[in-house]
C-alpha cells in the first residue's frame, strides 16, 4: 500500500528532502486506470467516502487512500533486517483504503508485513501467493475483520459483492516507503503459479495509464 500526506509527500531517507507523488509515478512507470472511476460510474457510497477522507488514487497498485499516520521518528537502516537494504524507515505508517471493482489492488509484494482492517462495504477477497508456491484465499468482512499479509508474499485484492466497493485500512511497522513496493508481472506470476493464472490475470494491469 502507498502511504500519503495531503499532496503525497515522502521524505527521502538519504537526503531528508520531500519527494512528490509525480516523481514516484515516473519511477514506477504507470498509474492505475481507476482514475476513470472518478466519473459518474463510481458507486455513490464509495464516492462519499473518497470525498470525506480526501482520498487520492494509488499509483500502480490501484484503489484510493488517505494517510492516518506516518511517524516522524525513524528507524536507521542499519538496525533493520537485511531485506531493507540499509534504508531508513519511519517507525510505522497507517492508511485508509477504498477499493472498487475496477479500482482493485493489483498484485504486489512488500518488505514489511501488512495488517489489514476491514471497515465496511463488500467482502474483500485477498489472493496470496507464497514463496513456497502455495496459494491462499482470504476473505475480509465483518466476520473476519483483520488479517496479516506476511512480508514477501504476493498480494492482490478486490471487493466481492453487490455494492461494488469496500472500505478498509492497513498498518505497517516499520512504515512503508516506495522502495519496499514491487509490482507483480502477469506473465511471470502465471508461470510460477499456473493454477491461479485466471485470478492473476484479473488482479494485474498490463497497460500503463498516465493521468
Backbone as a printed PyTorch tensor [residue, N CA C, xyz], in Angstrom:
tensor([[[  0.8260,  -1.1720,   0.0000],
         [  0.0000,   0.0000,   0.0000],
         [  0.8700,   1.2350,   0.0000]],

        [[  0.3790,   2.2950,  -0.6720],
         [  1.1330,   3.5330,  -0.7120],
         [  0.6370,   4.4790,   0.3670]],

        [[  1.5680,   5.0940,   1.0740],
         [  1.2210,   5.9880,   2.1640],
         [  1.2150,   7.4320,   1.6780]],

        [[  0.4010,   8.2940,   2.2940],
         [  0.1110,   9.6090,   1.7540],
         [  0.1290,  10.6830,   2.8260]],

        [[  0.5480,  11.8880,   2.4070],
         [  0.1830,  13.0960,   3.1250],
         [ -0.7600,  13.8570,   2.1940]],

        [[ -1.1030,  15.1030,   2.4940],
         [ -2.1360,  15.7720,   1.7260],
         [ -1.7890,  15.8480,   0.2410]],

        [[ -0.5200,  16.0450,  -0.1160],
         [ -0.0920,  16.0500,  -1.5050],
         [  0.7840,  14.8510,  -1.8180]],

        [[  0.7500,  13.8580,  -0.9330],
         [  1.5200,  12.6460,  -1.0750],
         [  3.0160,  12.9440,  -1.1810]],

        [[  3.5610,  13.4760,  -0.0860],
         [  4.9800,  13.7630,   0.0070],
         [  5.6580,  12.7190,   0.8630]],

        [[  6.8500,  12.3360,   0.4490],
         [  7.6600,  11.3920,   1.2030],
         [  8.9800,  12.0590,   1.5520]],

        [[  9.6120,  11.6370,   2.6230],
         [ 10.9510,  12.1000,   2.9330],
         [ 11.9550,  11.0960,   2.4140]],

        [[ 12.8960,  11.5690,   1.6260],
         [ 13.9390,  10.7040,   1.1180],
         [ 14.8390,  10.2800,   2.2630]],

        [[ 15.0650,   8.9600,   2.4650],
         [ 15.8890,   8.5120,   3.5840],
         [ 17.3120,   9.0470,   3.5350]],

        [[ 17.8350,   9.2790,   2.3240],
         [ 19.2180,   9.7160,   2.2160],
         [ 19.3850,  11.2080,   2.4070]],

        [[ 18.4100,  11.9890,   1.9210],
         [ 18.5770,  13.4340,   1.9620],
         [ 17.6400,  14.1280,   2.9250]],

        [[ 16.5250,  13.4610,   3.2960],
         [ 15.5270,  14.0970,   4.1320],
         [ 14.6390,  15.0440,   3.3560]],

        [[ 14.8250,  15.1480,   2.0190],
         [ 14.0410,  16.0710,   1.2110],
         [ 12.7570,  15.4080,   0.7560]],

        [[ 11.6570,  16.1840,   0.5850],
         [ 10.4020,  15.5810,   0.1560],
         [ 10.4590,  15.1340,  -1.2930]],

        [[  9.7940,  14.0170,  -1.5770],
         [  9.6790,  13.5110,  -2.9360],
         [  8.1940,  13.4140,  -3.2400]],

        [[  7.7260,  14.1020,  -4.2740],
         [  6.2870,  14.1530,  -4.5250],
         [  5.8190,  12.9230,  -5.2820]],

        [[  4.4910,  12.7500,  -5.3270],
         [  3.9020,  11.5810,  -5.9740],
         [  4.2790,  11.5050,  -7.4410]],

        [[  4.3700,  12.6480,  -8.1000],
         [  4.7050,  12.6340,  -9.5250],
         [  6.0440,  11.9740,  -9.7730]],

        [[  7.0020,  12.2220,  -8.8820],
         [  8.3140,  11.6090,  -9.0360],
         [  8.2240,  10.1010,  -8.8820]],

        [[  7.3960,   9.6260,  -7.9520],
         [  7.2540,   8.1910,  -7.7520],
         [  6.5540,   7.5560,  -8.9390]],

        [[  5.5710,   8.2460,  -9.5020],
         [  4.8880,   7.7390, -10.6780],
         [  5.8750,   7.5640, -11.8230]],

        [[  6.7640,   8.5480, -12.0150],
         [  7.7810,   8.4400, -13.0500],
         [  8.6940,   7.2500, -12.7780]],

        [[  9.0370,   7.0480, -11.5080],
         [  9.9270,   5.9580, -11.1300],
         [  9.3030,   4.6070, -11.4440]],

        [[  8.0230,   4.4260, -11.1080],
         [  7.3820,   3.1370, -11.2830],
         [  6.7730,   2.9540, -12.6660]],

        [[  6.5610,   4.0620, -13.3720],
         [  6.2320,   3.9790, -14.7720],
         [  4.7820,   3.7490, -15.1500]],

        [[  3.8590,   3.8030, -14.2150],
         [  2.4600,   3.6000, -14.5670],
         [  1.5560,   4.1280, -13.4780]],

        [[  0.3440,   4.4550, -13.8560],
         [ -0.7080,   4.8330, -12.9140],
         [ -1.8970,   3.9430, -13.2160]],

        [[ -2.6190,   3.5240, -12.2170],
         [ -3.7050,   2.5910, -12.4450],
         [ -4.8610,   3.2460, -13.1840]],

        [[ -5.6580,   2.4590, -13.9040],
         [ -6.7240,   3.0270, -14.7210],
         [ -7.9560,   3.4300, -13.9560]],

        [[ -7.9820,   3.3110, -12.6340],
         [ -9.1870,   3.6120, -11.8920],
         [ -9.4320,   5.0990, -11.7480]],

        [[ -8.5480,   5.9260, -12.3070],
         [ -8.8470,   7.3500, -12.3530],
         [-10.1930,   7.5680, -13.0430]],

        [[-10.5430,   6.6730, -13.9760],
         [-11.8300,   6.7850, -14.6620],
         [-12.9940,   6.6150, -13.6990]],

        [[-12.7490,   5.9560, -12.5750],
         [-13.8180,   5.7390, -11.6070],
         [-14.2660,   7.0250, -10.9240]],

        [[-13.5210,   8.1090, -11.1120],
         [-13.9340,   9.3640, -10.5050],
         [-15.0890,  10.0000, -11.2730]],

        [[-15.5210,   9.3810, -12.3860],
         [-16.6960,   9.8870, -13.0870],
         [-17.9590,   9.3000, -12.4480]],

        [[-19.0830,   9.4280, -13.1140],
         [-20.3430,   9.0130, -12.5260],
         [-20.5030,   7.5190, -12.3360]],

        [[-19.5470,   6.7050, -12.8150],
         [-19.6930,   5.2600, -12.6920],
         [-19.3780,   4.7590, -11.2850]],

        [[-18.7690,   5.5670, -10.4460],
         [-18.4280,   5.1180,  -9.1010],
         [-19.6860,   5.0540,  -8.2350]],

        [[-19.8310,   3.9840,  -7.4320],
         [-20.9850,   3.9190,  -6.5260],
         [-21.0290,   5.1490,  -5.6130]],

        [[-22.1950,   5.7490,  -5.4030],
         [-22.2950,   6.9640,  -4.5950],
         [-21.7040,   6.8240,  -3.1910]],

        [[-21.8860,   5.6790,  -2.5450],
         [-21.3370,   5.4990,  -1.2000],
         [-19.8170,   5.5280,  -1.2190]],

        [[-19.2210,   4.9470,  -2.2690],
         [-17.7680,   4.9630,  -2.3900],
         [-17.2680,   6.3790,  -2.6480]],

        [[-17.9780,   7.0920,  -3.5070],
         [-17.6010,   8.4840,  -3.7910],
         [-17.6730,   9.3330,  -2.5150]],

        [[-18.6980,   9.0900,  -1.7020],
         [-18.8490,   9.8380,  -0.4590],
         [-17.6720,   9.5990,   0.4760]],

        [[-17.2300,   8.3510,   0.5940],
         [-16.0670,   8.0420,   1.4290],
         [-14.8090,   8.7010,   0.8860]],

        [[-14.6600,   8.6820,  -0.4160],
         [-13.4940,   9.3050,  -1.0290],
         [-13.4340,  10.7980,  -0.7110]],

        [[-14.5720,  11.4480,  -0.7960],
         [-14.6330,  12.8720,  -0.5070],
         [-14.4230,  13.1480,   0.9840]],

        [[-15.0780,  12.3570,   1.8190],
         [-14.9960,  12.5550,   3.2680],
         [-13.5660,  12.4660,   3.7810]],

        [[-12.8010,  11.5050,   3.2480],
         [-11.4470,  11.2790,   3.7400],
         [-10.3680,  11.8250,   2.8060]],

        [[-10.7890,  12.6370,   1.8200],
         [ -9.8440,  13.3060,   0.9210],
         [ -8.8690,  12.2980,   0.3110]],

        [[ -9.4170,  11.2330,  -0.2250],
         [ -8.5940,  10.1470,  -0.7440],
         [ -8.0440,  10.4650,  -2.1260]],

        [[ -6.8650,   9.9100,  -2.3860],
         [ -6.1690,  10.1060,  -3.6550],
         [ -5.9340,   8.7430,  -4.3160]],

        [[ -5.8230,   8.7200,  -5.6660],
         [ -5.5420,   7.4470,  -6.3420],
         [ -4.1720,   6.8960,  -5.9350]],

        [[ -4.0720,   5.5820,  -5.8630],
         [ -2.8040,   4.9260,  -5.5680],
         [ -2.1310,   4.5750,  -6.8920]],

        [[ -0.9740,   5.1460,  -7.1870],
         [ -0.2820,   4.7790,  -8.4350],
         [  0.0480,   3.2970,  -8.4770]],

        [[  0.0030,   2.7440,  -9.6760],
         [  0.4150,   1.3750,  -9.9760],
         [ -0.5190,   0.3360,  -9.3440]],

        [[ -0.6840,   0.3780,  -8.0300],
         [ -1.4310,  -0.6710,  -7.3310],
         [ -2.9220,  -0.6020,  -7.6010]],

        [[ -3.5110,   0.5920,  -7.5210],
         [ -4.9480,   0.7490,  -7.7010],
         [ -5.6680,   1.0350,  -6.4010]],

        [[ -6.8780,   1.5600,  -6.5140],
         [ -7.6430,   1.9720,  -5.3520],
         [ -7.3390,   3.4120,  -4.9680]],

        [[ -7.8430,   3.8100,  -3.8140],
         [ -7.6430,   5.1620,  -3.2980],
         [ -7.2450,   5.0900,  -1.8340]],

        [[ -6.5410,   6.0950,  -1.3460],
         [ -6.0950,   6.0470,   0.0400],
         [ -5.9460,   7.4430,   0.6360]],

        [[ -5.9470,   7.4660,   1.9670],
         [ -5.5410,   8.6490,   2.7060],
         [ -4.7210,   8.1600,   3.8970]],

        [[ -3.7750,   8.9650,   4.3000],
         [ -2.8660,   8.5400,   5.3560],
         [ -3.3740,   8.9480,   6.7320]],

        [[ -3.4200,   7.9940,   7.6320],
         [ -3.7920,   8.2600,   9.0180],
         [ -2.5710,   8.5950,   9.8610]],

        [[ -1.4620,   7.9080,   9.5880],
         [ -0.2630,   8.0770,  10.4120],
         [  0.9870,   7.8460,   9.5780]],

        [[  1.9700,   8.6600,   9.8420],
         [  3.3300,   8.4380,   9.3410],
         [  4.2530,   9.0290,  10.4000]],

        [[  4.8620,   8.1920,  11.2140],
         [  5.6030,   8.7040,  12.3600],
         [  6.7950,   9.5510,  11.9170]],

        [[  7.0290,  10.6760,  12.5770],
         [  8.2290,  11.4580,  12.2580],
         [  9.5000,  10.7570,  12.7240]],

        [[  9.3710,   9.9020,  13.7460],
         [ 10.5300,   9.1340,  14.2070],
         [ 10.8420,   8.0370,  13.1870]],

        [[ 12.1100,   7.7320,  13.0150],
         [ 12.5320,   6.7380,  12.0370],
         [ 13.4130,   5.6720,  12.6780]],

        [[ 13.5950,   4.5840,  11.9490],
         [ 14.4990,   3.5120,  12.3520],
         [ 15.6710,   3.5090,  11.3780]],

        [[ 16.9050,   3.6370,  11.8490],
         [ 18.0590,   3.6140,  10.9340],
         [ 18.1060,   2.3050,  10.1520]],

        [[ 18.4950,   2.4060,   8.9090],
         [ 18.5490,   1.2170,   8.0770],
         [ 19.4510,   0.1350,   8.6320]],

        [[ 20.5250,   0.5510,   9.2840],
         [ 21.4690,  -0.4220,   9.8330],
         [ 20.8430,  -1.2750,  10.9380]],

        [[ 19.7650,  -0.7810,  11.5500],
         [ 19.1110,  -1.5140,  12.6350],
         [ 18.0090,  -2.4400,  12.1300]],

        [[ 17.7290,  -2.4110,  10.8260],
         [ 16.6640,  -3.2170,  10.2430],
         [ 17.2220,  -4.5050,   9.6190]],

        [[ 16.3720,  -5.5010,   9.4030],
         [ 16.8210,  -6.7250,   8.7280],
         [ 17.4090,  -6.4380,   7.3490]],

        [[ 18.1710,  -7.3760,   6.8420],
         [ 18.9110,  -7.1750,   5.5910],
         [ 17.9990,  -6.8780,   4.4070]],

        [[ 16.7600,  -7.3710,   4.4380],
         [ 15.8740,  -7.1560,   3.2910],
         [ 15.5710,  -5.6820,   3.0410]],

        [[ 15.8110,  -4.8310,   4.0240],
         [ 15.5630,  -3.3940,   3.8590],
         [ 16.7480,  -2.6550,   3.2410]],

        [[ 17.8170,  -3.3670,   2.9440],
         [ 18.9650,  -2.8290,   2.2030],
         [ 19.5590,  -1.5830,   2.8460]],

        [[ 19.5010,  -1.4990,   4.1710],
         [ 20.1380,  -0.3910,   4.8670],
         [ 19.4190,   0.9390,   4.7630]],

        [[ 18.1660,   0.9370,   4.3150],
         [ 17.4190,   2.1860,   4.1070],
         [ 16.6020,   2.5250,   5.3560]],

        [[ 16.6890,   3.7710,   5.7930],
         [ 15.9390,   4.2520,   6.9500],
         [ 14.4350,   4.2470,   6.6670]],

        [[ 13.6400,   3.8710,   7.6820],
         [ 12.1840,   3.8100,   7.5510],
         [ 11.5210,   4.5530,   8.7040]],

        [[ 10.2970,   5.0800,   8.4920],
         [  9.5100,   5.5500,   9.6320],
         [  9.1850,   4.3630,  10.5290]],

        [[  8.9290,   4.6490,  11.8080],
         [  8.6090,   3.5600,  12.7260],
         [  7.3420,   2.8250,  12.2880]],

        [[  6.3170,   3.5710,  11.8720],
         [  5.1060,   2.9180,  11.3890],
         [  4.3130,   3.8680,  10.5030]],

        [[  3.4360,   3.2750,   9.6960],
         [  2.5220,   4.0390,   8.8510],
         [  1.1650,   3.3500,   8.8590]],

        [[  0.1020,   4.1290,   8.6110],
         [ -1.2420,   3.5760,   8.5470],
         [ -2.0590,   4.3730,   7.5410]],

        [[ -2.8920,   3.6660,   6.7780],
         [ -3.7200,   4.3280,   5.7800],
         [ -5.1630,   3.8360,   5.8460]],

        [[ -6.0680,   4.6280,   5.2760],
         [ -7.4110,   4.1940,   4.9060],
         [ -7.3710,   3.8230,   3.4330]],

        [[ -8.1540,   2.8260,   3.0510],
         [ -8.1140,   2.3000,   1.6880],
         [ -9.5280,   2.0750,   1.1670]],

        [[ -9.7610,   2.5020,  -0.0680],
         [-11.0340,   2.2690,  -0.7480],
         [-10.7630,   1.4880,  -2.0240]],

        [[-11.4870,   0.3830,  -2.2150],
         [-11.3900,  -0.3980,  -3.4430],
         [-12.7430,  -0.4390,  -4.1330]],

        [[-12.7270,  -0.4810,  -5.4750],
         [-13.9270,  -0.7390,  -6.2640],
         [-13.6160,  -1.9040,  -7.2030]],

        [[-14.5990,  -2.3220,  -7.9970],
         [-14.3600,  -3.4580,  -8.8880],
         [-13.2150,  -3.1710,  -9.8570]],

        [[-13.2050,  -1.9920, -10.4670],
         [-12.0990,  -1.6610, -11.3690],
         [-10.9230,  -1.0600, -10.6100]],

        [[-11.2110,  -0.5010,  -9.4330],
         [-10.1400,   0.0600,  -8.6080],
         [ -9.6350,  -0.9460,  -7.6030]],

        [[ -9.2560,  -2.1300,  -8.1220],
         [ -8.7700,  -3.1970,  -7.2510],
         [ -7.2990,  -2.9640,  -6.9020]],

        [[ -6.8220,  -3.6980,  -5.9090],
         [ -5.4120,  -3.6490,  -5.5240],
         [ -4.6630,  -4.7020,  -6.3270]],

        [[ -3.8560,  -4.2660,  -7.2950],
         [ -3.1400,  -5.1950,  -8.1690],
         [ -2.0620,  -5.9460,  -7.3900]],

        [[ -1.7270,  -7.1330,  -7.8640],
         [ -0.7420,  -7.9740,  -7.1960],
         [  0.5880,  -7.2460,  -7.0180]],

        [[  1.1030,  -7.3290,  -5.8000],
         [  2.3750,  -6.7000,  -5.4460],
         [  2.8880,  -7.3800,  -4.1910]],

        [[  4.1590,  -7.1350,  -3.8740],
         [  4.6710,  -7.6240,  -2.5990],
         [  5.4730,  -6.5340,  -1.9050]],

        [[  5.5640,  -6.6690,  -0.5880],
         [  6.1690,  -5.6590,   0.2650],
         [  7.2330,  -6.2950,   1.1490]],

        [[  8.1430,  -5.4700,   1.6520],
         [  9.2000,  -5.9770,   2.5280],
         [  8.7710,  -6.0650,   3.9880]],

        [[  7.6090,  -5.4900,   4.2850],
         [  7.0800,  -5.4810,   5.6480],
         [  5.7150,  -6.1540,   5.6730]],

        [[  5.4190,  -6.8980,   6.7250],
         [  4.0790,  -7.4660,   6.8870],
         [  3.0560,  -6.3310,   6.9360]],

        [[  1.8960,  -6.5730,   6.3330],
         [  0.8440,  -5.5510,   6.2700],
         [ -0.3930,  -6.0620,   7.0000]],

        [[ -0.8500,  -5.2960,   7.9860],
         [ -2.0350,  -5.6640,   8.7590],
         [ -3.2580,  -4.9960,   8.1340]],

        [[ -4.1950,  -5.8080,   7.6740],
         [ -5.4330,  -5.3090,   7.0840],
         [ -6.5290,  -5.2260,   8.1390]],

        [[ -7.3770,  -4.1760,   8.0190],
         [ -8.5230,  -3.9850,   8.9120],
         [ -9.7450,  -3.6920,   8.0440]],

        [[-10.7520,  -4.5190,   8.1110],
         [-11.9740,  -4.2970,   7.3380],
         [-12.9040,  -3.3510,   8.0950]],

        [[-13.5070,  -2.3990,   7.3700],
         [-14.4510,  -1.4660,   7.9860],
         [-15.8810,  -1.6770,   7.4850]],

        [[-16.1130,  -1.5530,   6.1890],
         [-17.4710,  -1.7580,   5.6870],
         [-17.4530,  -1.9070,   4.1750]],

        [[-18.6470,  -2.2520,   3.6430],
         [-18.7680,  -2.4920,   2.2100],
         [-18.7670,  -3.9760,   1.9090]],

        [[-18.4640,  -4.3070,   0.6540],
         [-18.3970,  -5.7060,   0.2460],
         [-17.2230,  -6.4200,   0.9070]],

        [[-17.3100,  -7.7410,   0.9550],
         [-16.1740,  -8.5690,   1.3680],
         [-14.9820,  -8.2900,   0.4600]],

        [[-13.7900,  -8.2030,   1.0380],
         [-12.5610,  -8.0580,   0.2660],
         [-11.9480,  -9.4370,   0.0860]],

        [[-11.7570,  -9.8290,  -1.1680],
         [-11.1400, -11.1230,  -1.4730],
         [ -9.6540, -10.8950,  -1.7320]],

        [[ -8.8160, -11.4550,  -0.8650],
         [ -7.3640, -11.3630,  -0.9930],
         [ -6.8260, -12.6380,  -1.6170]],

        [[ -6.0330, -12.4840,  -2.6870],
         [ -5.2790, -13.5920,  -3.2650],
         [ -3.8370, -13.4640,  -2.7860]],

        [[ -3.3120, -14.5330,  -2.1620],
         [ -1.9560, -14.5270,  -1.6170],
         [ -1.1430, -15.6300,  -2.2760]],

        [[  0.0190, -15.2580,  -2.8140],
         [  0.9240, -16.1910,  -3.4900],
         [  2.2240, -16.2420,  -2.6970]],

        [[  2.5010, -17.3830,  -2.0940],
         [  3.6160, -17.5090,  -1.1600],
         [  4.9030, -17.9480,  -1.8630]],

        [[  6.0560, -17.6220,  -1.2720],
         [  7.3400, -18.0060,  -1.8840],
         [  7.5140, -19.5100,  -2.0760]],

        [[  6.8360, -20.3270,  -1.2680],
         [  6.9570, -21.7800,  -1.4080],
         [  6.0030, -22.3420,  -2.4580]],

        [[  5.3970, -21.4600,  -3.2730],
         [  4.4800, -21.8040,  -4.3700],
         [  3.0700, -22.1280,  -3.8920]],

        [[  2.7920, -22.0070,  -2.5890],
         [  1.4360, -22.2240,  -2.1080],
         [  0.5650, -21.0010,  -2.3820]],

        [[ -0.7300, -21.2250,  -2.4270],
         [ -1.7060, -20.1780,  -2.7530],
         [ -2.7700, -20.1610,  -1.6540]],

        [[ -3.1550, -18.9610,  -1.2310],
         [ -4.1750, -18.8580,  -0.1990],
         [ -5.1920, -17.7900,  -0.5790]],

        [[ -6.4380, -18.0370,  -0.2380],
         [ -7.5160, -17.0690,  -0.4320],
         [ -8.0380, -16.6550,   0.9370]],

        [[ -8.1340, -15.3510,   1.1560],
         [ -8.6320, -14.8210,   2.4270],
         [ -9.7640, -13.8560,   2.1280]],

        [[-10.8360, -13.9480,   2.9190],
         [-11.9570, -13.0230,   2.7740],
         [-12.0500, -12.1580,   4.0200]],

        [[-11.9610, -10.8430,   3.8000],
         [-12.0820,  -9.8680,   4.8830],
         [-13.4920,  -9.3040,   4.8820]],

        [[-14.1560,  -9.3910,   6.0330],
         [-15.5140,  -8.8590,   6.1680],
         [-15.8270,  -8.7200,   7.6560]],

        [[-17.0710,  -8.4650,   7.9860],
         [-17.4260,  -8.2580,   9.3890],
         [-17.1460,  -9.4890,  10.2380]],

        [[-17.2310, -10.6660,   9.6320],
         [-16.9690, -11.8970,  10.3820],
         [-15.4850, -12.1950,  10.5230]],

        [[-14.6830, -11.6430,   9.6360],
         [-13.2250, -11.8360,   9.6620],
         [-12.5750, -10.4820,   9.3640]],

        [[-12.5370,  -9.5770,  10.3620],
         [-12.2210,  -8.1750,  10.1000],
         [-10.7420,  -7.8190,  10.0200]],

        [[ -9.8380,  -8.7500,  10.2870],
         [ -8.4170,  -8.4120,  10.2620],
         [ -7.5990,  -9.5920,   9.7720]],

        [[ -6.4800,  -9.2670,   9.0990],
         [ -5.5840, -10.3110,   8.6120],
         [ -4.2110,  -9.6950,   8.3870]],

        [[ -3.1650, -10.4920,   8.6340],
         [ -1.7890, -10.0380,   8.4190],
         [ -1.2350, -10.7290,   7.1730]],

        [[ -0.8790,  -9.9400,   6.1680],
         [ -0.1920, -10.4660,   4.9910],
         [  1.3050, -10.4440,   5.2870]],

        [[  1.9670, -11.5920,   5.3110],
         [  3.3940, -11.6090,   5.6490],
         [  4.2440, -10.8730,   4.6080]],

        [[  5.4040, -10.4190,   5.0370],
         [  6.3330,  -9.7950,   4.1060],
         [  6.7550, -10.7930,   3.0240]],

        [[  6.9720, -10.2770,   1.8200],
         [  7.4460, -11.1140,   0.7320],
         [  6.4050, -11.9710,   0.0630]],

        [[  5.1350, -11.8460,   0.4550],
         [  4.0440, -12.6070,  -0.1550],
         [  3.3460, -11.7160,  -1.1830]],

        [[  3.1530, -12.2560,  -2.3820],
         [  2.4000, -11.5080,  -3.3890],
         [  0.9500, -11.4000,  -2.9350]],

        [[  0.3870, -10.1920,  -3.0090],
         [ -0.9990,  -9.9750,  -2.5980],
         [ -1.7260,  -9.1060,  -3.6120]],

        [[ -2.9730,  -9.4570,  -3.8590],
         [ -3.8560,  -8.6560,  -4.6820],
         [ -5.2560,  -8.8050,  -4.1200]],

        [[ -6.1060,  -7.7980,  -4.2880],
         [ -7.4350,  -7.8880,  -3.6780],
         [ -8.4500,  -7.0520,  -4.4450]],

        [[ -9.7150,  -7.4360,  -4.2550],
         [-10.8290,  -6.7210,  -4.8870],
         [-12.0920,  -6.9640,  -4.0750]],

        [[-13.0480,  -6.0270,  -4.1270],
         [-14.3230,  -6.2470,  -3.4390],
         [-15.1280,  -7.3320,  -4.1380]],

        [[-15.8800,  -8.0830,  -3.3540],
         [-16.6390,  -9.2160,  -3.8710],
         [-18.0360,  -9.1420,  -3.2740]],

        [[-18.9890,  -8.6030,  -4.0560],
         [-20.3410,  -8.4660,  -3.5360],
         [-21.1590,  -7.4990,  -4.3660]],

        [[-22.3750,  -7.2160,  -3.9450],
         [-23.3050,  -6.4200,  -4.7480],
         [-23.0440,  -4.9130,  -4.7400]],

        [[-22.3180,  -4.4150,  -3.7450],
         [-22.1400,  -2.9710,  -3.6160],
         [-21.1140,  -2.4090,  -4.5990]],

        [[-20.0990,  -3.2000,  -4.9070],
         [-19.0710,  -2.7530,  -5.8410],
         [-17.9490,  -1.9720,  -5.2020]],

        [[-17.8780,  -1.9470,  -3.8570],
         [-16.8030,  -1.2200,  -3.1750],
         [-16.5650,  -1.8180,  -1.8020]],

        [[-15.3780,  -1.5240,  -1.2550],
         [-15.0310,  -1.9430,   0.1000],
         [-14.1180,  -0.8910,   0.7130]],

        [[-14.2630,  -0.7030,   2.0260],
         [-13.5180,   0.3180,   2.7730],
         [-12.7380,  -0.3920,   3.8720]],

        [[-11.4290,  -0.1600,   3.9050],
         [-10.5590,  -0.8610,   4.8480],
         [ -9.4130,   0.0560,   5.2570]],

        [[ -8.4970,  -0.5010,   6.0280],
         [ -7.2800,   0.2150,   6.4100],
         [ -6.1390,  -0.7800,   6.5100]],

        [[ -4.9140,  -0.2760,   6.4330],
         [ -3.7560,  -1.1410,   6.6290],
         [ -2.7130,  -0.4140,   7.4750]],

        [[ -1.9310,  -1.2040,   8.2090],
         [ -0.8820,  -0.6850,   9.0850],
         [  0.4020,  -1.4570,   8.8310]],

        [[  1.5420,  -0.7440,   8.8470],
         [  2.8400,  -1.3900,   8.6410],
         [  3.8580,  -0.8320,   9.6340]],

        [[  4.7150,  -1.7300,  10.1470],
         [  5.7960,  -1.3350,  11.0510],
         [  6.9840,  -2.2840,  10.8410]],

        [[  8.1550,  -1.7760,  10.4150],
         [  8.4310,  -0.3820,  10.0990],
         [  7.5380,   0.1190,   8.9680]],

        [[  7.4210,   1.4280,   8.8940],
         [  6.4910,   2.0300,   7.9570],
         [  6.9030,   1.8850,   6.5060]],

        [[  5.9070,   2.1110,   5.6390],
         [  6.0950,   1.9740,   4.2010],
         [  6.9650,   3.0880,   3.6280]],

        [[  7.8400,   2.7140,   2.6880],
         [  8.4920,   3.6570,   1.7840],
         [  8.3900,   3.0690,   0.3790]],

        [[  8.4650,   3.8860,  -0.6770],
         [  8.2740,   3.3610,  -2.0370],
         [  9.2430,   2.2400,  -2.4180]],

        [[ 10.4660,   2.2630,  -1.8850],
         [ 11.4330,   1.2080,  -2.2000],
         [ 10.9330,  -0.1760,  -1.8250]],

        [[  9.9760,  -0.2560,  -0.9020],
         [  9.5060,  -1.5370,  -0.3960],
         [  8.4610,  -2.1910,  -1.3000]],

        [[  8.0260,  -1.4870,  -2.3280],
         [  6.9290,  -1.9520,  -3.1780],
         [  7.4640,  -2.5680,  -4.4630]],

        [[  6.9890,  -3.7770,  -4.7880],
         [  7.3420,  -4.4380,  -6.0530],
         [  6.0610,  -4.8690,  -6.7600]],

        [[  5.7580,  -4.2910,  -7.9320],
         [  4.5490,  -4.6860,  -8.6490],
         [  4.7020,  -6.0660,  -9.2590]],

        [[  3.5980,  -6.7950,  -9.3470],
         [  3.6160,  -8.1260,  -9.9330],
         [  3.5150,  -8.0800, -11.4470]],

        [[  4.2170,  -8.9850, -12.1020],
         [  4.1540,  -9.1260, -13.5560],
         [  3.2490, -10.3060, -13.8940]],

        [[  2.2620, -10.0540, -14.7330],
         [  1.2540, -11.0720, -15.0330],
         [  1.8630, -12.3600, -15.5890]],

        [[  2.7220, -12.2400, -16.5840],
         [  3.2900, -13.4300, -17.2220],
         [  4.1770, -14.2100, -16.2600]],

        [[  5.0160, -13.5020, -15.5220],
         [  5.9280, -14.1800, -14.5970],
         [  5.1650, -14.8940, -13.4850]],

        [[  4.1830, -14.2160, -12.9030],
         [  3.4220, -14.8350, -11.8230],
         [  2.5900, -16.0080, -12.3270]],

        [[  2.0710, -15.9180, -13.5450],
         [  1.2880, -17.0200, -14.1030],
         [  2.1510, -18.2600, -14.3300]],

        [[  3.4150, -18.0450, -14.6740],
         [  4.3240, -19.1850, -14.8260],
         [  4.6460, -19.8180, -13.4760]],

        [[  4.7960, -18.9860, -12.4540],
         [  5.1440, -19.5020, -11.1270],
         [  3.9540, -20.1450, -10.4170]],

        [[  2.7500, -19.6430, -10.7000],
         [  1.5340, -20.1260, -10.0270],
         [  0.4870, -20.4590, -11.0920]],

        [[  0.7040, -21.4740, -11.9120],
         [ -0.1890, -21.7410, -13.0510],
         [ -1.6330, -22.0210, -12.6540]],

        [[ -1.8490, -22.6140, -11.5050],
         [ -3.2250, -22.9290, -11.1030],
         [ -4.0320, -21.6800, -10.7640]],

        [[ -3.3480, -20.5550, -10.5570],
         [ -4.0280, -19.2970, -10.2300],
         [ -3.9590, -18.2980, -11.3820]],

        [[ -3.6510, -18.7700, -12.5860],
         [ -3.4100, -17.8500, -13.7040],
         [ -4.6200, -16.9750, -14.0250]],

        [[ -5.8190, -17.5240, -13.8930],
         [ -7.0130, -16.7260, -14.1880],
         [ -7.1690, -15.5850, -13.1800]],

        [[ -6.9400, -15.8730, -11.9160],
         [ -7.0260, -14.8340, -10.8860],
         [ -5.8940, -13.8220, -11.0170]],

        [[ -4.7240, -14.2980, -11.3900],
         [ -3.5870, -13.3990, -11.5890],
         [ -3.8900, -12.4130, -12.7050]],

        [[ -4.4950, -12.9070, -13.7790],
         [ -4.8780, -12.0140, -14.8810],
         [ -5.8660, -10.9580, -14.3990]],

        [[ -6.8220, -11.3770, -13.5690],
         [ -7.8370, -10.4420, -13.0680],
         [ -7.2560,  -9.4150, -12.1080]],

        [[ -6.1570,  -9.7410, -11.4430],
         [ -5.5870,  -8.8540, -10.4240],
         [ -4.2480,  -8.2590, -10.8430]],

        [[ -4.0430,  -8.1000, -12.1470],
         [ -2.8690,  -7.3860, -12.6540],
         [ -3.3200,  -6.4400, -13.7580]],

        [[ -2.4990,  -5.4240, -14.0010],
         [ -2.7570,  -4.4720, -15.0810],
         [ -1.5150,  -4.4190, -15.9540]],

        [[ -1.6910,  -4.6790, -17.2180],
         [ -0.5490,  -4.6960, -18.1290],
         [ -0.3550,  -3.3700, -18.8570]],

        [[ -1.4070,  -2.5910, -19.0140],
         [ -1.3240,  -1.3470, -19.7770],
         [ -0.9810,  -0.1820, -18.8680]],

        [[  0.0620,   0.5510, -19.2210],
         [  0.4440,   1.7300, -18.4390],
         [ -0.5490,   2.8600, -18.7180]],

        [[ -1.0690,   3.4610, -17.6730],
         [ -2.0210,   4.5640, -17.7760],
         [ -1.4020,   5.7900, -17.1380]],

        [[ -1.5000,   6.9240, -17.8050],
         [ -0.9830,   8.1670, -17.2440],
         [ -2.1460,   9.1010, -16.9570]],

        [[ -1.9720,  10.0520, -15.9880],
         [ -3.0880,  10.9430, -15.6300],
         [ -3.5450,  11.7830, -16.7990]]])
